[in-house]
Protein backbone atom coordinates (compact mmCIF):
# COMPACT_ATOMS: atom_id res chain seq x y z
CA UNK A 1 0.00 0.00 0.00
CA UNK A 2 1.39 3.40 -0.97
CA UNK A 3 1.58 6.16 1.58
CA UNK A 4 -0.51 9.25 1.08
CA UNK A 5 1.55 12.39 0.42
CA UNK A 6 -0.06 13.95 3.48
CA UNK A 7 1.09 11.07 5.69
CA UNK A 8 3.41 12.15 8.47
CA UNK A 9 5.98 10.07 10.34
CA UNK A 10 5.85 12.55 13.24
CA UNK A 11 3.96 10.25 15.65
CA UNK A 12 6.49 7.50 14.89
CA UNK A 13 9.39 9.88 15.52
CA UNK A 14 7.83 11.08 18.78
CA UNK A 15 7.35 7.48 19.89
CA UNK A 16 11.00 6.67 19.08
CA UNK A 17 12.18 9.72 21.04
CA UNK A 18 10.03 8.70 24.01
CA UNK A 19 11.47 5.17 23.86
CA UNK A 20 15.02 6.58 23.86
CA UNK A 21 14.13 8.81 26.78
CA UNK A 22 12.71 5.86 28.75
CA UNK A 23 15.87 3.85 28.02
CA UNK A 24 17.99 6.78 29.19
CA UNK A 25 15.96 7.16 32.38
CA UNK A 26 16.23 3.42 33.08
CA UNK A 27 20.00 3.63 32.64
CA UNK A 28 20.20 6.61 35.01
CA UNK A 29 18.10 4.76 37.60
CA UNK A 30 20.33 1.69 37.36
CA UNK A 31 23.69 3.52 37.42
CA UNK A 32 23.01 6.56 39.59
CA UNK A 33 20.78 7.44 42.50
CA UNK A 34 19.76 10.89 41.31
CA UNK A 35 19.21 12.99 38.21
CA UNK A 36 19.33 16.69 37.53
CA UNK A 37 16.68 17.54 34.96
CA UNK A 38 17.01 20.93 33.31
CA UNK A 39 13.97 20.77 31.05
CA UNK A 40 10.30 20.96 32.00
CA UNK A 41 9.61 18.79 28.95
CA UNK A 42 8.92 15.16 29.84
CA UNK A 43 9.80 15.87 33.48
CA UNK A 44 6.75 13.91 34.60
CA UNK A 45 8.20 10.73 33.06
CA UNK A 46 10.93 10.73 35.71
CA UNK A 47 8.48 10.71 38.60
CA UNK A 48 7.44 7.16 37.71
CA UNK A 49 10.88 5.89 38.76
CA UNK A 50 12.49 5.42 42.17
CA UNK A 51 15.03 8.18 41.72
CA UNK A 52 15.81 11.43 43.48
CA UNK A 53 14.92 14.22 41.09
CA UNK A 54 16.36 17.69 41.22
CA UNK A 55 14.72 20.24 38.96
CA UNK A 56 16.69 23.22 37.77
CA UNK A 57 15.44 26.24 35.91
CA UNK A 58 18.00 28.44 34.22
CA UNK A 59 17.03 32.11 33.98
CA UNK A 60 17.11 33.94 30.67
CA UNK A 61 20.30 35.82 29.93
CA UNK A 62 20.27 39.53 30.66
CA UNK A 63 21.00 41.98 27.85
CA UNK A 64 24.48 42.66 29.26
CA UNK A 65 25.21 38.90 29.40
CA UNK A 66 24.03 38.51 25.81
CA UNK A 67 26.23 41.43 24.69
CA UNK A 68 29.26 39.80 26.30
CA UNK A 69 28.51 36.44 24.70
CA UNK A 70 27.90 37.96 21.26
CA UNK A 71 31.23 39.82 21.48
CA UNK A 72 33.22 36.85 22.79
CA UNK A 73 31.74 34.34 20.35
CA UNK A 74 32.04 36.80 17.42
CA UNK A 75 35.82 36.87 17.88
CA UNK A 76 35.95 33.34 16.46
CA UNK A 77 34.55 34.49 13.11
CA UNK A 78 35.51 36.99 10.43
CA UNK A 79 32.36 39.08 10.55
CA UNK A 80 31.66 41.96 8.21
CA UNK A 81 32.33 45.36 9.77
CA UNK A 82 28.66 46.32 9.60
CA UNK A 83 27.60 43.47 11.93
CA UNK A 84 26.51 45.12 15.17
CA UNK A 85 26.75 42.54 17.96
CA UNK A 86 25.22 44.93 20.51
CA UNK A 87 22.18 45.37 18.27
CA UNK A 88 21.95 41.59 17.84
CA UNK A 89 22.14 41.08 21.61
CA UNK A 90 19.34 43.60 22.14
CA UNK A 91 17.17 42.40 19.28
CA UNK A 92 17.44 38.60 19.64
CA UNK A 93 16.79 36.83 22.94
CA UNK A 94 18.90 33.73 22.41
CA UNK A 95 20.59 31.11 24.54
CA UNK A 96 24.39 30.80 24.35
CA UNK A 97 23.94 27.95 21.85
CA UNK A 98 21.51 30.07 19.85
CA UNK A 99 24.08 32.87 19.67
CA UNK A 100 26.75 30.43 18.47
CA UNK A 101 24.38 29.03 15.85
CA UNK A 102 23.46 32.53 14.64
CA UNK A 103 27.10 33.45 14.18
CA UNK A 104 27.87 30.36 12.11
N, C-alpha and C positions, 0 to 999 in steps of 0.2 A: 504494500500500500504506500503510495506516495504521500509525502507530507505537504500539507497546505502551506502556501507561502506565508500566511499569517501565523503559522505555528511558531511558538517560542519555546526555547529550551530553558528559559529562566527558572521555572519551578524545579527542573532537574538540577540546575546549577546551584540553586539555593539549598536543595536537599543534600547535595555533595558537600557544600560548605558546612552545613550543620553536622554532617557525619564526621568531617575532619575536626570540627570544633569539639564534638563529643569525644573523639579519640584523643585529642589533645588534653581535654579535661581529665579523662581517665588516666592518662600518663602522669599528669601533675598529681592526681590523688595518690597514685601508686608510689611515685618517687619522692614527693615532697609532702609536707603537712600543711602548707598554706599556699595561697596564691594572691598576688596583687593584680587586680583587674582595673585597667585604666578606662575602659569603655563602658558606657551604660548599655550598649548593644549586647544582647544575649546574656546579660549579667544574671538574669533569673535562671539560666540553665545551670549555673554553678551551685545554686542553693539546693539542688537535688542531691548533691554529693556531700559526704562527710569530710569537709575540708574547711579550714579557717579561711574566711574571705575578707580581704581588706580592699575596700573601694577607694579610689583616688580620683579626684577631679582636678584637672590642671586648668588654671585660669587662662583666659585669653591674654595674649601679649599686649602690653601697653604700646602706645604709639612710639615712645622713646626706645623701647626694647626692639620694636620692629625696625626702626631707623638704624639702630646699631647692627642688627642682623643683615639688613639689606646692604649696608656699607661693607661689613666684613665679608659676606658671601660674594658680593660683587667684585671684590679684589681678585677672585679666582678666574674672572672672565675678562675678555677684552670688549668692554661695552662701548658703544658709541658715546661721544661726548654729550649728546643731547639727552641721554638717559638720566632722569632725575630720581635717584633712589629715595630721597626724602618724600617726594610726591607719591612714589609707589607705596612707601610705608604708610602714608596718610590715606591713600585711596583704597588700598587693598588690605583687608583684614585676613592675613594668612598665617598659617602655622610655620615654624621653621622649615619643615619639609616643603610646604607650599611655596615659600620664598625661593628655596633652592630650585624647585621645579620651574618656577617662573623665570629664573635667570638662565636656565639651560636653553 
